[in-house]
């Protein structure tokens, strides 16, 4: 018996595998959540964008029309700093702090927390899982 594959029929008024500003937007999520996949767009920004474009926030991303995608694209390009541009701006700000040798800049340079967190017990995500106490680690073979 031959198996017949069903080819999904996509109507012309829908967009599949939508890309906004170089980011793949998931098809089966509500557009309110799917917009947050773009770097620099959070939940509240996504809601503001959808109210400006008058798109229903409960609509799935795959159900958007090409006109709606164009509206989203133009608002994101005009009014928001997103993606690589935002990453470059953050990197420039950190480099500026390092150049003027501020306290925060020195913390960034040494990969330590820059916003006042304690480092004696915590900060494992920044320092790595390094324990700098006297009794930690395995004993060497010659000491046994």
N, CA and C atoms as an extended XYZ file, in Angstrom:
432
Properties=species:S:1:pos:R:3:atomname:S:1:resname:S:1:resid:I:1 pbc="F F F"
N         0.828       -1.183        0.000 N   UNK     1
C         0.000        0.000        0.000 CA  UNK     1
C         0.873        1.248        0.000 C   UNK     1
N         0.521        2.163       -0.806 N   UNK     2
C         1.240        3.431       -0.853 CA  UNK     2
C         0.616        4.412        0.122 C   UNK     2
N         1.472        5.091        0.844 N   UNK     3
C         0.958        6.121        1.757 CA  UNK     3
C         0.983        7.457        1.026 C   UNK     3
N        -0.054        8.193        1.193 N   UNK     4
C        -0.179        9.484        0.533 CA  UNK     4
C         0.056       10.576        1.564 C   UNK     4
N         1.016       11.451        1.280 N   UNK     5
C         1.286       12.560        2.177 CA  UNK     5
C         0.338       13.699        1.871 C   UNK     5
N        -0.212       14.246        2.912 N   UNK     6
C        -1.079       15.405        2.732 CA  UNK     6
C        -0.220       16.660        2.750 C   UNK     6
N        -0.331       17.431        1.718 N   UNK     7
C         0.403       18.686        1.628 CA  UNK     7
C        -0.485       19.781        2.203 C   UNK     7
N         0.040       20.509        3.187 N   UNK     8
C        -0.795       21.564        3.766 CA  UNK     8
C        -1.088       22.663        2.745 C   UNK     8
N        -2.324       23.038        2.695 N   UNK     9
C        -2.746       24.098        1.781 CA  UNK     9
C        -2.669       25.421        2.533 C   UNK     9
N        -1.915       26.326        1.981 N   UNK    10
C        -1.743       27.635        2.609 CA  UNK    10
C        -2.463       28.651        1.740 C   UNK    10
N        -3.386       29.337        2.365 N   UNK    11
C        -4.100       30.342        1.587 CA  UNK    11
C        -3.182       31.533        1.342 C   UNK    11
N        -3.494       32.316        0.332 N   UNK    12
C        -2.644       33.427       -0.075 CA  UNK    12
C        -2.681       34.583        0.918 C   UNK    12
N        -3.695       34.601        1.799 N   UNK    13
C        -3.793       35.707        2.731 CA  UNK    13
C        -3.089       35.414        4.055 C   UNK    13
N        -2.325       34.326        4.136 N   UNK    14
C        -1.598       33.988        5.355 CA  UNK    14
C        -0.103       33.934        5.078 C   UNK    14
N         0.670       34.187        6.098 N   UNK    15
C         2.121       34.152        5.990 CA  UNK    15
C         2.619       32.987        6.837 C   UNK    15
N         3.471       32.130        6.258 N   UNK    16
C         4.053       31.020        7.012 CA  UNK    16
C         5.519       31.317        7.269 C   UNK    16
N         6.011       30.837        8.394 N   UNK    17
C         7.403       31.057        8.804 CA  UNK    17
C         7.756       32.535        8.711 C   UNK    17
N         7.026       33.306        9.450 N   UNK    18
C         7.173       34.760        9.401 CA  UNK    18
C         8.515       35.179        9.987 C   UNK    18
N         9.147       36.136        9.318 N   UNK    19
C        10.384       36.727        9.811 CA  UNK    19
C        10.146       38.226        9.980 C   UNK    19
N        10.421       38.687       11.191 N   UNK    20
C        10.342       40.122       11.457 CA  UNK    20
C        11.721       40.551       11.930 C   UNK    20
N        12.299       41.505       11.255 N   UNK    21
C        13.633       42.045       11.553 CA  UNK    21
C        14.672       40.946       11.708 C   UNK    21
N        14.596       39.932       10.857 N   UNK    22
C        15.602       38.875       10.851 CA  UNK    22
C        15.408       37.807       11.902 C   UNK    22
N        14.271       37.774       12.583 N   UNK    23
C        14.005       36.781       13.617 CA  UNK    23
C        12.817       35.932       13.187 C   UNK    23
N        12.976       34.602       13.269 N   UNK    24
C        11.859       33.718       12.967 CA  UNK    24
C        10.841       33.791       14.098 C   UNK    24
N         9.611       34.082       13.745 N   UNK    25
C         8.529       34.167       14.718 CA  UNK    25
C         7.792       32.823       14.712 C   UNK    25
N         7.564       32.207       15.881 N   UNK    26
C         6.871       30.911       15.915 CA  UNK    26
C         5.433       31.034       15.419 C   UNK    26
N         5.020       30.059       14.611 N   UNK    27
C         3.704       30.113       13.971 CA  UNK    27
C         2.547       29.854       14.932 C   UNK    27
N         2.707       28.911       15.836 N   UNK    28
C         1.564       28.444       16.631 CA  UNK    28
C         1.431       29.146       17.968 C   UNK    28
N         1.983       30.328       18.093 N   UNK    29
C         1.820       31.105       19.314 CA  UNK    29
C         1.014       32.359       19.011 C   UNK    29
N         0.378       32.881       20.056 N   UNK    30
C        -0.339       34.140       19.876 CA  UNK    30
C         0.681       35.222       19.536 C   UNK    30
N         0.253       36.170       18.739 N   UNK    31
C         1.171       37.206       18.249 CA  UNK    31
C         1.716       38.047       19.404 C   UNK    31
N         0.939       38.158       20.467 N   UNK    32
C         1.385       38.896       21.653 CA  UNK    32
C         2.649       38.256       22.247 C   UNK    32
N         2.688       36.933       22.281 N   UNK    33
C         3.849       36.213       22.804 CA  UNK    33
C         4.929       36.083       21.747 C   UNK    33
N         4.540       35.885       20.502 N   UNK    34
C         5.510       35.662       19.432 CA  UNK    34
C         6.381       36.893       19.196 C   UNK    34
N         5.855       38.092       19.398 N   UNK    35
C         6.644       39.305       19.198 CA  UNK    35
C         7.780       39.429       20.206 C   UNK    35
N         7.635       38.784       21.364 N   UNK    36
C         8.684       38.880       22.378 CA  UNK    36
C         9.917       38.075       22.003 C   UNK    36
N         9.882       37.302       20.919 N   UNK    37
C        11.061       36.587       20.442 CA  UNK    37
C        12.063       37.532       19.785 C   UNK    37
N        11.614       38.744       19.459 N   UNK    38
C        12.504       39.751       18.888 CA  UNK    38
C        13.266       40.397       20.037 C   UNK    38
N        14.596       40.471       19.924 N   UNK    39
C        15.421       41.044       20.977 CA  UNK    39
C        15.088       42.519       21.127 C   UNK    39
N        14.709       42.915       22.322 N   UNK    40
C        14.362       44.303       22.585 CA  UNK    40
C        12.870       44.546       22.670 C   UNK    40
N        12.049       43.524       22.406 N   UNK    41
C        10.598       43.660       22.513 CA  UNK    41
C        10.138       42.758       23.648 C   UNK    41
N         9.623       43.370       24.699 N   UNK    42
C         9.096       42.620       25.829 CA  UNK    42
C         7.588       42.515       25.738 C   UNK    42
N         6.988       42.054       26.824 N   UNK    43
C         5.543       41.835       26.835 CA  UNK    43
C         4.775       43.149       26.699 C   UNK    43
N         5.167       44.160       27.480 N   UNK    44
C         4.430       45.426       27.415 CA  UNK    44
C         4.650       46.129       26.077 C   UNK    44
N         5.861       46.023       25.523 N   UNK    45
C         6.114       46.618       24.200 CA  UNK    45
C         5.282       45.921       23.135 C   UNK    45
N         5.165       44.594       23.239 N   UNK    46
C         4.366       43.845       22.263 CA  UNK    46
C         2.910       44.293       22.303 C   UNK    46
N         2.376       44.516       23.490 N   UNK    47
C         0.990       44.971       23.610 CA  UNK    47
C         0.839       46.362       22.997 C   UNK    47
N         1.807       47.255       23.260 N   UNK    48
C         1.747       48.606       22.681 CA  UNK    48
C         1.795       48.562       21.160 C   UNK    48
N         2.644       47.707       20.622 N   UNK    49
C         2.762       47.588       19.163 CA  UNK    49
C         1.455       47.090       18.566 C   UNK    49
N         0.835       46.108       19.215 N   UNK    50
C        -0.413       45.543       18.685 CA  UNK    50
C        -1.563       46.549       18.771 C   UNK    50
N        -1.586       47.384       19.795 N   UNK    51
C        -2.643       48.401       19.857 CA  UNK    51
C        -2.426       49.478       18.799 C   UNK    51
N        -1.163       49.811       18.510 N   UNK    52
C        -0.888       50.793       17.461 CA  UNK    52
C        -1.293       50.272       16.087 C   UNK    52
N        -1.048       48.980       15.837 N   UNK    53
C        -1.375       48.419       14.532 CA  UNK    53
C        -2.806       47.910       14.448 C   UNK    53
N        -3.519       47.934       15.586 N   UNK    54
C        -4.911       47.470       15.667 CA  UNK    54
C        -5.043       46.009       15.253 C   UNK    54
N        -4.102       45.180       15.720 N   UNK    55
C        -4.146       43.733       15.487 CA  UNK    55
C        -4.608       43.081       16.777 C   UNK    55
N        -5.504       42.108       16.670 N   UNK    56
C        -6.005       41.393       17.837 CA  UNK    56
C        -4.873       40.606       18.485 C   UNK    56
N        -4.682       40.786       19.783 N   UNK    57
C        -3.561       40.136       20.458 CA  UNK    57
C        -3.752       38.627       20.616 C   UNK    57
N        -4.973       38.131       20.456 N   UNK    58
C        -5.227       36.694       20.579 CA  UNK    58
C        -5.050       35.947       19.264 C   UNK    58
N        -4.731       36.653       18.202 N   UNK    59
C        -4.540       36.041       16.897 CA  UNK    59
C        -3.236       35.261       16.869 C   UNK    59
N        -3.238       34.110       16.207 N   UNK    60
C        -2.002       33.335       16.064 CA  UNK    60
C        -1.111       33.984       15.018 C   UNK    60
N         0.182       33.791       15.162 N   UNK    61
C         1.137       34.415       14.247 CA  UNK    61
C         0.942       33.907       12.823 C   UNK    61
N         0.564       32.649       12.673 N   UNK    62
C         0.390       32.111       11.314 CA  UNK    62
C        -0.855       32.654       10.622 C   UNK    62
N        -1.764       33.264       11.381 N   UNK    63
C        -2.998       33.798       10.800 CA  UNK    63
C        -2.879       35.266       10.378 C   UNK    63
N        -1.698       35.845       10.502 N   UNK    64
C        -1.524       37.239       10.114 CA  UNK    64
C        -1.500       37.379        8.598 C   UNK    64
N        -2.040       38.457        8.124 N   UNK    65
C        -1.984       38.748        6.697 CA  UNK    65
C        -0.680       39.471        6.391 C   UNK    65
N        -0.251       39.465        5.132 N   UNK    66
C         0.977       40.197        4.784 CA  UNK    66
C         0.901       41.698        5.104 C   UNK    66
N        -0.295       42.283        5.015 N   UNK    67
C        -0.437       43.699        5.348 CA  UNK    67
C        -0.171       43.934        6.834 C   UNK    67
N        -0.660       43.019        7.684 N   UNK    68
C        -0.443       43.151        9.125 CA  UNK    68
C         1.040       42.985        9.465 C   UNK    68
N         1.704       42.055        8.775 N   UNK    69
C         3.140       41.857        9.000 CA  UNK    69
C         3.909       43.113        8.606 C   UNK    69
N         3.513       43.741        7.518 N   UNK    70
C         4.169       44.982        7.084 CA  UNK    70
C         3.963       46.105        8.097 C   UNK    70
N         2.755       46.180        8.675 N   UNK    71
C         2.494       47.185        9.705 CA  UNK    71
C         3.413       46.977       10.910 C   UNK    71
N         3.520       45.713       11.349 N   UNK    72
C         4.395       45.397       12.477 CA  UNK    72
C         5.840       45.777       12.167 C   UNK    72
N         6.274       45.426       10.972 N   UNK    73
C         7.656       45.695       10.565 CA  UNK    73
C         7.955       47.191       10.570 C   UNK    73
N         7.040       47.987       10.021 N   UNK    74
C         7.293       49.429        9.948 CA  UNK    74
C         7.327       50.068       11.327 C   UNK    74
N         6.438       49.651       12.230 N   UNK    75
C         6.446       50.227       13.578 CA  UNK    75
C         7.706       49.821       14.321 C   UNK    75
N         8.133       48.557       14.179 N   UNK    76
C         9.354       48.110       14.848 CA  UNK    76
C        10.573       48.863       14.318 C   UNK    76
N        10.610       49.111       13.021 N   UNK    77
C        11.754       49.809       12.434 CA  UNK    77
C        11.791       51.281       12.838 C   UNK    77
N        10.626       51.932       12.879 N   UNK    78
C        10.581       53.368       13.143 CA  UNK    78
C        10.752       53.710       14.621 C   UNK    78
N        10.055       53.006       15.504 N   UNK    79
C         9.924       53.478       16.878 CA  UNK    79
C        10.741       52.709       17.908 C   UNK    79
N        11.295       51.563       17.563 N   UNK    80
C        11.984       50.744       18.558 CA  UNK    80
C        13.404       50.434       18.120 C   UNK    80
N        14.308       50.396       19.096 N   UNK    81
C        15.646       49.896       18.837 CA  UNK    81
C        15.614       48.411       19.165 C   UNK    81
N        15.901       47.577       18.185 N   UNK    82
C        15.788       46.139       18.387 CA  UNK    82
C        16.968       45.427       17.751 C   UNK    82
N        17.161       44.181       18.141 N   UNK    83
C        18.139       43.311       17.505 CA  UNK    83
C        19.566       43.759       17.682 C   UNK    83
N        20.326       43.685       16.598 N   UNK    84
C        21.752       43.977       16.616 CA  UNK    84
C        22.063       45.403       17.023 C   UNK    84
N        21.206       46.325       16.623 N   UNK    85
C        21.407       47.730       16.972 CA  UNK    85
C        21.379       47.923       18.489 C   UNK    85
N        20.456       47.254       19.158 N   UNK    86
C        20.339       47.362       20.613 CA  UNK    86
C        21.517       46.681       21.305 C   UNK    86
N        21.947       45.538       20.780 N   UNK    87
C        23.109       44.846       21.349 CA  UNK    87
C        24.370       45.702       21.228 C   UNK    87
N        24.550       46.350       20.071 N   UNK    88
C        25.714       47.208       19.867 CA  UNK    88
C        25.699       48.392       20.821 C   UNK    88
N        24.523       48.951       21.049 N   UNK    89
C        24.413       50.083       21.952 CA  UNK    89
C        24.801       49.670       23.377 C   UNK    89
N        24.341       48.510       23.821 N   UNK    90
C        24.678       48.025       25.160 CA  UNK    90
C        26.179       47.773       25.278 C   UNK    90
N        26.764       47.200       24.226 N   UNK    91
C        28.207       46.935       24.248 CA  UNK    91
C        29.004       48.238       24.287 C   UNK    91
N        28.557       49.250       23.521 N   UNK    92
C        29.231       50.555       23.542 CA  UNK    92
C        29.167       51.187       24.928 C   UNK    92
N        28.013       51.059       25.586 N   UNK    93
C        27.868       51.629       26.930 CA  UNK    93
C        28.816       50.955       27.921 C   UNK    93
N        28.950       49.637       27.835 N   UNK    94
C        29.853       48.910       28.733 CA  UNK    94
C        31.297       49.292       28.440 C   UNK    94
N        31.654       49.393       27.162 N   UNK    95
C        33.022       49.794       26.816 CA  UNK    95
C        33.335       51.207       27.290 C   UNK    95
N        32.355       52.100       27.243 N   UNK    96
C        32.543       53.461       27.747 CA  UNK    96
C        32.827       53.437       29.244 C   UNK    96
N        32.095       52.611       29.982 N   UNK    97
C        32.337       52.500       31.425 CA  UNK    97
C        33.738       51.967       31.714 C   UNK    97
N        34.212       51.028       30.885 N   UNK    98
C        35.560       50.492       31.074 CA  UNK    98
C        36.607       51.556       30.769 C   UNK    98
N        36.396       52.340       29.713 N   UNK    99
C        37.368       53.363       29.313 CA  UNK    99
C        37.534       54.453       30.364 C   UNK    99
N        36.425       54.874       30.967 N   UNK   100
C        36.533       55.931       31.972 CA  UNK   100
C        36.919       55.358       33.332 C   UNK   100
N        37.140       54.062       33.387 N   UNK   101
C        37.599       53.341       34.571 CA  UNK   101
C        36.688       53.564       35.771 C   UNK   101
N        35.393       53.473       35.519 N   UNK   102
C        34.442       53.581       36.618 CA  UNK   102
C        34.386       52.254       37.369 C   UNK   102
N        33.756       52.275       38.522 N   UNK   103
C        33.631       51.054       39.325 CA  UNK   103
C        32.859       49.987       38.550 C   UNK   103
N        31.742       50.400       37.962 N   UNK   104
C        30.944       49.443       37.192 CA  UNK   104
C        31.730       48.879       36.020 C   UNK   104
N        32.537       49.725       35.375 N   UNK   105
C        33.356       49.257       34.265 CA  UNK   105
C        34.372       48.224       34.702 C   UNK   105
N        34.979       48.435       35.875 N   UNK   106
C        35.959       47.457       36.364 CA  UNK   106
C        35.286       46.140       36.717 C   UNK   106
N        34.055       46.206       37.227 N   UNK   107
C        33.312       44.969       37.531 CA  UNK   107
C        32.992       44.210       36.243 C   UNK   107
N        32.610       44.943       35.193 N   UNK   108
C        32.354       44.288       33.903 CA  UNK   108
C        33.632       43.662       33.365 C   UNK   108
N        34.751       44.345       33.512 N   UNK   109
C        36.023       43.849       32.983 CA  UNK   109
C        36.446       42.557       33.663 C   UNK   109
N        36.127       42.429       34.958 N   UNK   110
C        36.513       41.227       35.693 CA  UNK   110
C        35.423       40.174       35.751 C   UNK   110
N        34.339       40.375       34.994 N   UNK   111
C        33.202       39.439       34.969 CA  UNK   111
C        32.637       39.180       36.351 C   UNK   111
N        32.400       40.258       37.086 N   UNK   112
C        31.785       40.180       38.405 CA  UNK   112
C        30.470       40.945       38.372 C   UNK   112
N        29.589       40.720       39.351 N   UNK   113
C        28.326       41.462       39.365 CA  UNK   113
C        28.577       42.964       39.475 C   UNK   113
N        27.849       43.754       38.700 N   UNK   114
C        28.099       45.192       38.637 CA  UNK   114
C        27.061       46.001       39.397 C   UNK   114
N        26.045       45.369       39.956 N   UNK   115
C        24.956       46.131       40.552 CA  UNK   115
C        24.798       45.894       42.051 C   UNK   115
N        25.906       45.694       42.741 N   UNK   116
C        25.857       45.657       44.195 CA  UNK   116
C        25.527       44.317       44.819 C   UNK   116
N        25.452       43.249       44.019 N   UNK   117
C        25.142       41.952       44.611 CA  UNK   117
C        26.341       41.439       45.399 C   UNK   117
N        26.079       40.575       46.357 N   UNK   118
C        27.174       40.018       47.143 CA  UNK   118
C        27.872       38.928       46.350 C   UNK   118
N        29.155       38.715       46.627 N   UNK   119
C        29.895       37.706       45.883 CA  UNK   119
C        30.455       36.612       46.776 C   UNK   119
N        30.335       36.767       48.069 N   UNK   120
C        30.895       35.744       48.954 CA  UNK   120
C        30.145       34.437       48.814 C   UNK   120
N        28.827       34.507       48.861 N   UNK   121
C        28.014       33.317       48.676 CA  UNK   121
C        27.224       33.513       47.412 C   UNK   121
N        26.782       33.457       46.618 N   UNK   122
C        26.025       33.704       45.391 CA  UNK   122
C        26.948       34.095       44.234 C   UNK   122
N        26.412       34.712       43.276 N   UNK   123
C        27.071       35.135       42.024 CA  UNK   123
C        27.709       33.971       41.288 C   UNK   123
N        27.137       32.792       41.425 N   UNK   124
C        27.668       31.613       40.732 CA  UNK   124
C        27.494       31.734       39.218 C   UNK   124
N        26.455       32.425       38.792 N   UNK   125
C        26.245       32.534       37.344 CA  UNK   125
C        27.318       33.392       36.705 C   UNK   125
N        27.826       34.374       37.441 N   UNK   126
C        28.831       35.252       36.876 CA  UNK   126
C        30.223       34.668       37.049 C   UNK   126
N        30.519       34.152       38.257 N   UNK   127
C        31.863       33.663       38.534 CA  UNK   127
C        32.062       32.231       38.088 C   UNK   127
N        30.995       31.530       37.786 N   UNK   128
C        31.115       30.106       37.520 CA  UNK   128
C        31.014       29.367       38.842 C   UNK   128
N        31.016       28.068       38.811 N   UNK   129
C        30.855       27.303       40.042 CA  UNK   129
C        32.215       27.118       40.715 C   UNK   129
N        32.837       28.217       41.101 N   UNK   130
C        34.158       28.202       41.709 CA  UNK   130
C        33.998       28.493       43.191 C   UNK   130
N        34.436       27.562       44.025 N   UNK   131
C        34.377       27.784       45.474 CA  UNK   131
C        35.783       28.091       45.958 C   UNK   131
N        35.941       29.269       46.527 N   UNK   132
C        37.270       29.710       46.926 CA  UNK   132
C        37.429       29.634       48.444 C   UNK   132
N        36.990       28.549       49.045 N   UNK   133
C        37.151       28.390       50.483 CA  UNK   133
C        38.249       27.381       50.748 C   UNK   133
N        38.726       27.337       51.987 N   UNK   134
C        39.910       26.544       52.319 CA  UNK   134
C        39.670       25.048       52.194 C   UNK   134
N        38.507       24.562       52.562 N   UNK   135
C        38.309       23.117       52.604 CA  UNK   135
C        37.628       22.536       51.389 C   UNK   135
N        37.477       23.283       50.327 N   UNK   136
C        36.732       22.759       49.188 CA  UNK   136
C        37.646       21.991       48.241 C   UNK   136
N        37.065       21.171       47.445 N   UNK   137
C        37.807       20.430       46.429 CA  UNK   137
C        38.270       19.071       46.923 C   UNK   137
N        38.786       18.290       46.019 N   UNK   138
C        39.279       16.952       46.360 CA  UNK   138
C        40.679       17.027       46.923 C   UNK   138
N        40.968       16.115       47.826 N   UNK   139
C        42.337       16.052       48.358 CA  UNK   139
C        43.233       15.378       47.347 C   UNK   139
N        44.445       15.789       47.321 N   UNK   140
C        45.404       15.206       46.390 CA  UNK   140
C        45.823       13.830       46.882 C   UNK   140
N        46.272       12.962       45.995 N   UNK   141
C        46.580       11.568       46.322 CA  UNK   141
C        47.738       11.445       47.311 C   UNK   141
N        48.745       12.315       47.216 N   UNK   142
C        49.904       12.189       48.092 CA  UNK   142
C        49.621       12.631       49.521 C   UNK   142
N        48.506       13.321       49.774 N   UNK   143
C        48.186       13.765       51.125 CA  UNK   143
C        47.465       12.705       51.942 C   UNK   143
N        47.006       11.629       51.342 N   UNK   144
C        46.234       10.608       52.053 CA  UNK   144
C        47.068        9.762       52.929 C   UNK   144
